Amino acid sequence: MTKGTLYVISAASGAGKTTLVSAVVDRLSDLTVSVSHTTRAPREGEVDGVNYHFVDKKTFTEMVEKGDFFESAIVFGNMYGTSRQHIQEQLQTGKDVILEIDWQGARQIRQQMQDCKSVYIVPPSIAALRQRLTSRGQDDEAVIEQRMREAVSEMSHYAEFEYLVVNDDFAVASENLAAIILGERMLLKHQQLKYTDMLSQLLTFED
């Protein structure tokens, strides 16, 4: 069985990363999204084990001390971490795994798993980003301004990633993200492992 590939995908808030990832996961087989751990409370509609593994600070701290996380960080006072065991188990079954994470976490993951693939998603313009953040109707103007400043800072790290997807036309961006994953699957090293017996038979000719 071929081992799966880990895809580290990052974007500034409002770039449409989660929606794009969801569309590609629905389209492609053997592709799943890693579920991170967090100490923050579930938001309305979120399900434990689906959106996040929701744990208390004591449990999270113990997991950090045991080395259970590939990476962990504190964001707006809440702790977030990526389970090492969860990802490794998924990859060993042959599934490709998507990890949605910020650029700092992505940097930590790349240091530990150099064979992972990294993708950065950007909006087509600052105006489009502002419109997307505003259309959510969740934040007042002061919060949106803060998110805009944070987004610009986040996007300055796009060059650290292998692939860049511009989310202007959603259908095109979805195709492009899927193409990255499909292209990786077509690499010779993966195809040789997947089709070992077939390739051996093709090269065996009996007169």
Secondary structure, DSSP 8 states (H G I E B T S, - for coil): -----EEEEEE-TTS-HHHHHHHHHHHSSSEEE---EE-S---TT--BTTTBEE--HHHHHHHHHTT-EEEEEEETTEEEEEEHHHHHHHHHTT-EEEEE--HHHHHHHHHH-TT-EEEEEE-S-HHHHHHHHHHT--S-HHHHHHHHHHHHHHHTTGGGSSEEEE-SSHHHHHHHHHHHHHHHHTSHHHHHHHTHHHHHHHT----
